Amino acid sequence: MRTLPVIVAALLAACGGGGARTAQPPPPLEADEVEPIEEPEPEPEPEPEPPPPPQRWAAEAALTAVKGSKLKPATIRFTQTEGEATRVVTVAPLAGLKPGSYHLVVHEGSDCGKNAKGAGAPWPEAMRVDLQVVVTKKAPGALDEPDVAMPLDGEETIIGRTLVLHADKKGQPAAAVACGPIVEASPDDDADAAPDEDE
């Protein structure tokens, strides 16, 4: 009897022949249907740190007259900015001196002693610098030298030594007139400009 095979064949035909179906790919998306991929914004580069401000140093020497000198108390101020030379000024004119030339010389000692005898020998490094002060009948001595090779920092600093004011003899430092130890001072003190000699 052939009825059963005919029925099975009919059922298979109705179900697609019993073969495996191949999966069809989805239709491609239209251009306006594609979602754009958002790129992350690049992080801004950090700004470089500004260089530190240059260091500044200052020192002062309060000059005291030796016996026989009529110099009134006076102060010499030193200021230096990193990478630059030292500026040397008289905070007030050197009053009481006889007219003539005088020399400011750095000495090796740390203390003047009596009548500048404890100041020691002139410091060899400072002997290359000739700080002359000229006194006239009309004007006391004043000084404002902006470019002096007297460092206030490092191994060759003049801080801790003494400053001696010498009288002049044939263009060279002679007898001591006044002396004062060179001590560290505040670089922010604005008393670093020589006043008018007429004041």
C-alpha positions as CSV (number, residue, x, y, z in Angstrom):
1,M,0.0,0.0,0.0
2,R,1.6,3.3,-1.1
3,T,-0.6,5.8,0.8
4,L,1.9,6.4,3.6
5,P,4.9,7.4,1.5
6,V,2.8,9.7,-0.5
7,I,1.6,11.5,2.7
8,V,5.2,11.8,4.0
9,A,6.4,13.2,0.7
10,A,3.5,15.7,0.8
11,L,4.4,16.8,4.4
12,L,8.0,17.2,3.5
13,A,7.2,19.3,0.5
14,A,4.9,21.5,2.6
15,C,7.8,22.1,5.1
16,G,10.2,23.2,2.5
17,G,11.6,19.9,1.4
18,G,13.3,19.2,4.8
19,G,16.6,20.9,3.7
20,A,18.5,23.3,6.0
21,R,17.7,26.9,5.5
22,T,20.5,29.4,4.9
23,A,20.4,32.5,7.2
24,Q,19.9,35.7,5.1
25,P,22.0,38.8,6.1
26,P,20.0,41.8,7.3
27,P,19.6,44.6,4.7
28,P,22.3,47.3,4.9
29,L,21.4,50.4,6.9
30,E,20.8,53.6,5.1
31,A,23.4,56.4,5.6
32,D,21.0,58.5,7.7
33,E,20.3,55.5,10.0
34,V,24.0,55.0,11.0
35,E,24.8,56.5,14.4
36,P,28.1,58.5,14.3
37,I,30.8,57.5,16.8
38,E,31.7,60.4,19.0
39,E,35.5,60.8,19.4
40,P,36.6,62.0,22.9
41,E,38.0,65.5,22.9
42,P,41.8,65.5,23.5
43,E,42.9,66.7,26.9
44,P,44.6,70.1,26.8
45,E,48.3,70.1,27.3
46,P,49.4,71.4,30.7
47,E,50.9,74.8,30.7
48,P,54.6,74.9,31.6
49,E,55.3,76.3,35.1
50,P,56.8,79.8,35.1
51,P,60.5,79.9,36.1
52,P,61.1,80.9,39.7
53,P,62.0,84.6,40.3
54,P,65.7,85.3,40.6
55,Q,67.1,85.3,44.1
56,R,68.1,88.5,45.7
57,W,70.6,89.2,48.5
58,A,71.6,92.3,50.5
59,A,74.2,93.2,53.1
60,E,75.1,96.3,55.1
61,A,78.1,97.7,56.8
62,A,77.6,100.3,59.5
63,L,80.8,102.3,59.6
64,T,82.2,103.6,62.9
65,A,84.9,106.2,62.9
66,V,88.3,105.3,64.3
67,K,90.1,107.6,66.8
68,G,90.9,110.9,65.2
69,S,88.3,110.7,62.5
70,K,85.2,112.9,62.5
71,L,83.1,110.8,60.2
72,K,79.5,110.6,61.4
73,P,77.9,107.2,61.6
74,A,77.3,105.9,58.1
75,T,76.0,102.8,56.4
76,I,77.1,101.2,53.1
77,R,74.5,98.9,51.5
78,F,75.1,96.1,49.1
79,T,72.4,94.5,46.9
80,Q,72.6,91.8,44.3
81,T,70.2,90.0,42.0
82,E,71.0,86.4,40.9
83,G,73.1,86.5,37.7
84,E,74.0,90.1,38.1
85,A,76.8,92.2,39.7
86,T,76.4,93.9,43.1
87,R,75.3,97.4,43.6
88,V,77.0,99.5,46.3
89,V,75.5,102.7,47.7
90,T,75.8,105.0,50.6
91,V,72.5,105.0,52.5
92,A,73.4,108.6,53.6
93,P,76.3,110.8,52.5
94,L,79.5,110.3,54.4
95,A,79.5,113.5,56.5
96,G,82.3,114.8,58.6
97,L,85.2,113.9,56.4
98,K,87.9,116.2,55.2
99,P,87.8,117.0,51.5
100,G,89.7,114.5,49.5
101,S,89.6,110.9,48.1
102,Y,88.8,107.8,50.2
103,H,88.7,104.1,49.4
104,L,86.2,101.4,50.6
105,V,88.1,98.1,51.0
106,V,86.8,94.7,52.1
107,H,89.1,93.1,54.7
108,E,89.4,89.5,55.7
109,G,88.5,89.8,59.4
110,S,84.9,89.4,60.7
111,D,85.2,92.1,63.3
112,C,86.8,95.5,63.3
113,G,88.2,95.6,66.8
114,K,89.5,98.8,68.2
115,N,90.3,101.4,65.6
116,A,89.9,98.8,62.8
117,K,93.0,96.9,63.9
118,G,91.0,93.7,64.0
119,A,89.8,93.9,60.4
120,G,92.8,91.9,59.2
121,A,94.5,92.2,55.9
122,P,92.6,93.5,52.8
123,W,90.8,90.6,51.2
124,P,92.7,89.7,48.0
125,E,89.5,89.1,46.0
126,A,88.2,92.6,46.8
127,M,91.5,94.3,45.9
128,R,90.5,94.2,42.3
129,V,87.6,96.6,43.1
130,D,88.4,100.2,43.8
131,L,85.5,101.9,45.4
132,Q,86.5,105.5,45.7
133,V,84.5,108.2,47.5
134,V,85.3,111.9,46.8
135,V,84.5,114.5,49.3
136,T,84.5,118.2,48.5
137,K,83.9,121.3,50.5
138,K,80.4,121.6,49.0
139,A,79.4,118.0,49.1
140,P,80.0,115.1,51.5
141,G,81.0,111.8,50.0
142,A,78.3,109.6,48.4
143,L,78.6,106.4,46.4
144,D,76.3,104.6,43.9
145,E,78.1,101.9,42.0
146,P,75.7,99.5,40.1
147,D,78.2,97.0,38.7
148,V,80.7,95.8,41.4
149,A,82.3,92.4,41.5
150,M,81.6,91.8,45.2
151,P,79.3,88.7,45.4
152,L,76.9,88.3,48.3
153,D,76.4,84.6,47.8
154,G,78.6,81.5,47.4
155,E,82.1,80.8,48.6
156,E,83.4,84.3,47.6
157,T,80.7,86.3,49.5
158,I,81.8,89.4,51.3
159,I,79.2,88.8,54.0
160,G,81.0,88.0,57.3
161,R,84.0,90.2,56.4
162,T,84.7,93.8,57.3
163,L,84.5,97.0,55.3
164,V,87.1,99.7,56.0
165,L,87.1,103.3,54.8
166,H,90.7,104.3,54.1
167,A,92.2,107.8,53.5
168,D,94.0,108.2,50.1
169,K,97.7,108.4,49.7
170,K,99.0,108.8,46.1
171,G,96.0,107.0,44.8
172,Q,96.2,104.1,47.1
173,P,94.3,103.2,50.4
174,A,96.2,104.5,53.4
175,A,95.2,104.9,57.0
176,A,91.9,103.6,58.2
177,V,89.2,106.2,58.8
178,A,86.2,104.0,59.7
179,C,85.3,100.3,59.8
180,G,82.2,98.1,60.0
181,P,81.4,94.4,59.8
182,I,79.5,93.4,56.7
183,V,76.3,91.6,57.8
184,E,73.4,90.1,55.9
185,A,70.3,92.4,55.4
186,S,66.9,92.2,54.0
187,P,66.8,92.4,50.2
188,D,63.3,93.9,50.4
189,D,64.5,97.0,52.2
190,D,64.1,99.8,49.6
191,A,66.9,101.9,51.2
192,D,69.3,101.0,48.4
193,A,69.5,104.2,46.5
194,A,72.1,106.8,47.3
195,P,70.4,110.1,48.4
196,D,71.0,113.4,46.8
197,E,74.3,114.8,47.9
198,D,72.7,118.2,48.5
199,E,70.3,116.8,51.1
